[in-house]
């Protein structure tokens, strides 16, 4: 799948923007923009169906409705990408935490083993089950 130069430029600009903002903050901002866009779209749609309009006014509102629908679609696509990136970041954080937890557990077990003279996991011999037999 080839990307147009405009898509590459938009992608690079979005990546640069993400470097300065956290992904979660960017998601919040985009959700707010999408909410405002949907409210505006709802208002335009209600004007279209409620009022008697001249053909020129109707065309103008239809054009505005189309623009708002395209903008909302763009915001939804970008939100989908950001949420995917946020999931990847979360999984990476969990993986790094798990590695550090395992390393810490290994390190503390080795330290305890060294302090006990290498016999940390050795148990005394078991007593016979029935003495005197």
N, C-alpha and C positions, 0 to 999 in steps of 0.2 A: 504494500500500500504506500504510494508516494504522497508526500506532503508538499503542499504548495509553499512558496516562499513566505506568503502571508501567515500560513499556519505555523511555520517554523518560527517566524518572528514573534507571533503571539505566544507560542509555547515558551520561547526564551524569555520574553518579558514577564510571563507568569512565573517562571522559575526564579527570576531575579526578585520579583515581588515577594515570593514565598520565603526567600532568604532573609528578608528584613522583617516579615511578619510570621508568626507561628501559623501552622496549618489550621489549627482550631480557630484562631482569630479570623483568619481569612474565610473559613466556612461560615462563621457567625456573620461577618460583613456581607457575604454573598447571599446568605439566607434573608438578611434584612432587605437587600436590594431586590431579591426575588419577590418578597412579600409586598414591597411598595409597587413593583411592576404589576403584580396580580391585582392589587387594589385599583391601580390606574386602569388596567384592562377591564375590570368589572365596571368601573364608572363609565368608560367609553362605550362598552356594550350596552349598558342600561340607557345611555343617551341615544344610542342608535335605534333601540326598539321602543323607547318611550315617547320621544318627541317627533313631531312632524318637521322634517328637515327639507331644505332645498337640496336639489341634486348635488350641488357643489359642496354643501356642508356634509352631506351623507358620504360623498367620496373622500372628503378630508378625514372624517371620523373612521371610515373603513381603512384608509391608509395608516392612520394612527394606530388602529387596532392591529393591523398586520405588523407594524413596527414593534409594538409592545409584545405581540406573540413571539416574534423572532427573538427579541431581547430575553424574554422569559425562557425560551428554549435554550438559548446560549447559556444563561445562568444555570439552568438545570443540568446541562452537560458538564459545565465546569464544576458544579457541586458534586456530581457523580465522580469525577476525576479526583477531586480533593478528598472526598470520603474514602476512596480507594487508597490514596496516598496515606491518609490518616490511619487506616487499618494496617497498612504495611509498616508504618512507623511504630504502631502499638506492638505488633508482632515482633519487630526487631528489638524493641525495649524489653519485652518479656524474655526473648531469647538471651539477650545480654545479661539480664538479671539472673536467669537460670544458670548461665555459665559461671557468673560470679558466686552464686550460692553454692554450686558444686565445688568450685575451687576453694571456697572458704571451708566447707565441710571437710574436704580432703586435707587441707592445711591443718585444721584443728585436730583431726584424727591422727595425723602424722606427729603433730606436736605432743599429743597425749601419749602416743606410742613411744616416742623418744623419752619422755619424762618417766614412764613406767619401766624403762629398761627393755623395751621390745616385747613385753609380755602383756600388752593391753588386752589382747583378744584370747589369751590362754585361760582356760578354766581349770580348777582343781579336779583331780580324778573323782569320778562318781563313787559313792559308797555302795557296797553291795546291797541288793534289794532285800535279801533275807539273811541277816547275820546269824551265824550258827548253823547253817545248813551245809 
